[in-house]
């Protein structure tokens, strides 16, 4: 187990390094200049004092060669220091730290809704003996996957905020203001979970051990919950680990639609302003959430199925 954990931690470090390096190169290859944008502050950049631009470029280290910048920024990142935001002048850690709680509450609530709704739909679809009802329930997940997140959010706003006036349309608004954004974020995630789990359940229900349980007189609910669900949950658990990272990405759209302050809006603003330090901090944080979620999934696997050998290759190292 120690070797297993050490190998996973090394793979996690590799993923974080790759995410940081790729984001650094992509942002530095963009044609615009963050220092010029900051000095112009929305005004005519042709009238900006070149001396001021050079001073700011030297202050933020943009006058150094690219490899030197990379080494300096990477060394700071290893110490937990991602530098200062070009747009606001605040430290990147404080910018992310202020926005993070709202995003964590949103994504955590959405993940719980997705697991409950997706798992419940898969169980209901595979447990019913009525063929027409099963087909109707199994047709819902593809619809949920194909619906764009921004469109679902706008439809929920139109129905439940503007017409029914049950939930606030914009801003945080306490627990009631969290309902519509969380549901919007949970729709595609829950649909994927329902797809994977329902297919796994249908496969598990054809296994010999299920046939043996039926022959012994076990009821339909007992077969699903005690026999089939445990084995069928492994693929769904895998996809949940992958979807955790996607929730952070989808939060950008959801927080924009519902005008919520969070990491998604910080990311959108940083990309628009080419605020390299903030974008890199967000990218590394997203990669950290991804690897931790998948590490947790890897550690849960042997608890669900003791036949799994921990010496296998990590899934997310191949993703």
Residue, then its C-alpha position, 0 to 999 in steps of 0.5 A: x500500500x505504501x508503494x501504491x500511495x507513493x506511485x500515485x503521489x508521483x503521478x499526481x505531481x506529474x499531472x500538476x507539473x504538466x498542467x502548470x507548464x501547458x498553461x504557462x506556455x499557452x498564455x505566454x504565446x497569446x498575441x496580447x500583452x497583459x502589461x499593456x492591457x493593465x496600463x491602458x485600463x480600457x483607454x486608448x493604449x496608443x497613448x500609454x507612456x512606454x516608460x510606464x509599460x517597461x516599468x510594469x513589465x520589469x516589476x512583474x518579470x515579463x522583461x526576462x527570457x521565457x525560460x527564466x520566467x518559467x523557472x522563477x514562477x515554477x519555483x514560487x509555485x512550489x512554495x505556494x506562491x503564484x505571484x500577484x494578479x496583474x489586474x488587481x495587484x492582489x496575491x493569487x492565493x487571496x484572489x482564489x481563496x476569496x472566490x473558492x468557498x462559493x464555488x465549493x458550495x455550488x459544486x459540492x451541492x451539484x455533485x450530491x444532487x447528481x449522484x442522488x438523481x443519477x443513481x436513483x434514475x438508474x435504479x428505477x429504470x433497471x428495477x421496473x418490470x414494465x418495458x415501456x417505463x424502462x425505455x422511457x427512463x433510460x431515454x432521459x440521460x442522453x437528453x440530459x447529456x446533450x442539453x447545453x448548460x447555459x440553455x438549461x440554466x436560462x430555462x430554469x430561470x425563465x420557469x422558476x424565477x421569472x414566472x413562478x418566482x420561487x427562486x432568485x434569478x441572480x446573485x447568491x441569495x442564500x440557500x434558495x439562490x443556490x438551488x437553480x445553479x446547483x440543479x443546472x450544474x447537476x443535470x449533465x453530471x447526473x445524466x452521465x452517472x445515470x447512463x454509466x450506472x444503468x448500463x452496468x446494472x443491466x450487465x450485472x443483472x445477467x451475471x450467474x450470481x444474480x440468477x442464483x439469487x433469483x433462484x433462491x427467492x430473493x426479491x427484485x429490490x434485494x437483488x438490486x441493492x445487495x447483489x448487483x449494485x455493489x459490482x455495478x457501482x465501480x464504473x460509475x465511481x470511476x466516472x464520478x472521479x472524472x466528473x469532479x474536475x469537469x464540475x469546476x470547468x462547468x462552474x464558469x458558465x453557471x456562475x456567469x449565467x446566474x451572476x454568482x461570485x466564485x472561481x468561475x467568474x474569477x477564471x473568466x475575468x483572468x482569461x479576458x485580462x490575460x492575467x497569467x498568474x491567476x489563470x495558472x493558479x486556477x489551473x493548478x487548483x483544478x488539476x489538484x482537485x482532479x488528482x485528489x478526487x481520482x486518488x480517493x476513487x482509487x483508494x475506495x476501489x478495494x473496499x468495494x471489490x477486494x479482488x482489485x489489485x492495488x498494483x495496477x496502473x492509475x486511470x487518471x495517469x492515462x487520461 
